Amino acid sequence: MDLLQKIDDYILGYMDRNSFFQVYSFSNENIRAYTKFFDLKRGSLCTVGSSGDQAINAKVAGCRDIVIYDICPLTESYTYLKLAAQQTLGRKELFMFLNGRDYSYGAYRSPSFLNPITFKTVEEKLKRINYDAFQIWQTIAYKYPQEDIEKLFRKDDKSFPEIVRCNNYMRNDHEYNKARKALEEINIKFVTDDIKELKTEKEFKTIWLSNVAHHLEPEDITQMAKNCSAHLAPGGKMLVCYFWQSGMNIRGKSIEQLSELKVEEKTIRGAEGIFTKDSIYVYTRKARSI
Ligand SMILES: C[S@@+](CC[C@H](N)C(=O)[O-])C[C@H]1O[C@@H](n2cnc3c(N)ncnc32)[C@H](O)[C@@H]1O
């Protein structure tokens, strides 16, 4: 399989380490707080991955039609792995299996991080959800030691309490079990491509370009926002940028590039214990006049 060859090349260092190849194990964007600005129930969403958490939270909030666009070729199989693991493992176990960075382990991954024994408990489910994803992650889990598998993951992932604060489905065991039911049947369409070039006949009620702009050149932010806004349904809303209270470094760059679109800044309560407030830029397409 072509992707397995690429994974091997990446781990062995034959591929550019700066390419968008790594996955984010979980999202540390405050999805839990920003969801309220969007009409997800029975709606449609186009979102960037790669943790799969935007899609997972949206599905749990009742969204029906979900497309994940991400340039990272691992996003699709990783999202299926997370869905299978969510159905099989407990809340903390899921975190330890996919992220594993807990302060009790210091700088090290937990012993269960992508290890073959934990994978064994997830594999039957994964096989049923998506066979290609099963083959990919089975190969990874059995073939490489943890220190090599780590190379496929971003290093800046966060602790368990931070992930819990940002993702409603991780909030407590009650929400986690509720999510398990909602995620039993999930049909996501994946596109491994550049979101600036978003091509589809569809119109979405919601588009989330959360935390992508800082990867782009200023003129590309304009192209991405304009192109994506053309795929919004009338009255639909697009999250163009997510900002932590820390500001990130794109606010100046993006507001200038978004001037043609008239975005609104919405303030949200910061993920408890991390920041007191965060904010997002939202663009709303006019509803059709009658
Ligand atoms: C900082 S991460 C955002 C993480 C995501 N919002 C989450 O919490 O899972 C940026 C993501 O955007 C993807 N990406 C970067 N540039 C892109 C582009 N031009 N088109 C599509 N995806 C892109 C990366 O592969 C990565 O998965």
The ligand as a Gaussian input file, in Angstrom:
#p B3LYP/6-31G(d) Opt

LIG

0 1
 C       -2.953000      23.020000      13.795000
 S       -3.728000      21.691000      12.939000
 C       -5.359000      21.960000      13.312000
 C       -5.767000      20.870000      14.056000
 C       -7.256000      20.639000      14.003000
 N       -8.034000      21.833000      13.967000
 C       -7.532000      19.778000      15.172000
 O       -7.702000      20.332000      16.252000
 O       -7.527000      18.583000      14.965000
 C       -3.704000      22.122000      11.297000
 C       -4.230000      21.040000      10.391000
 O       -4.416000      21.648000       9.133000
 C       -3.896000      20.803000       8.140000
 N       -3.551000      21.688000       7.024000
 C       -2.576000      22.614000       6.975000
 N       -2.631000      23.285000       5.802000
 C       -3.655000      22.767000       5.105000
 C       -4.220000      23.026000       3.823000
 N       -3.719000      23.957000       3.030000
 N       -5.285000      22.292000       3.427000
 C       -5.807000      21.319000       4.223000
 N       -5.319000      21.024000       5.453000
 C       -4.256000      21.743000       5.882000
 C       -2.722000      20.100000       8.791000
 O       -2.429000      18.886000       8.144000
 C       -3.269000      19.891000      10.203000
 O       -3.972000      18.692000      10.315000

